Amino acid sequence: MHLITSFGQIRFISSRLAEVIINQGVEVSIELVEEYDAIIKKHFHEPYAVLVNRINSYSYTYEALLCVGSTQNLKAAAIINYAAVTAQQAKGLQSVHQVDKLIIREFSGLELGRESAIEWLEAQLHNTIIEPS
């Protein structure tokens, strides 16, 4: 399944894995994070993982940076970077979310990172014990 949103697109790779591609030049705001969260909550009812494919250049507001990736069932996120600038932004996201205990790992898009990222995310989900509600 593939959804076009106001900020980009979301591809549902499997029943527990989504790929997010944000459009060029978008500033991710708290409103866009809320839109994304609403879409994700409709599709995932158990632990899931997200692949953020940073094909395009975009930015986050500080408030959005604090909120993105904080949904309850999100167990792991992989970020595919294609440039040093986006790799640095990924490190900032990792440091903000250390307190959430969200597992975030970055991959190089220039070195077949997408395939490696999907394999890593599937392994993270496989290792997740589904907790009773």
PyMOL commands that set and color helices and strands:
alter all, ss='L'
color gray80, all
select helices_A, chain A and resi 30-43+62-67+84-96+109-111+113-126
alter helices_A, ss='H'
color red, helices_A
select strands_A, chain A and resi 2-4+8-14+17-22+27-28+48-53+59-60+74-81+103-108
alter strands_A, ss='S'
color yellow, strands_A
deselect
rebuild
show_as cartoon
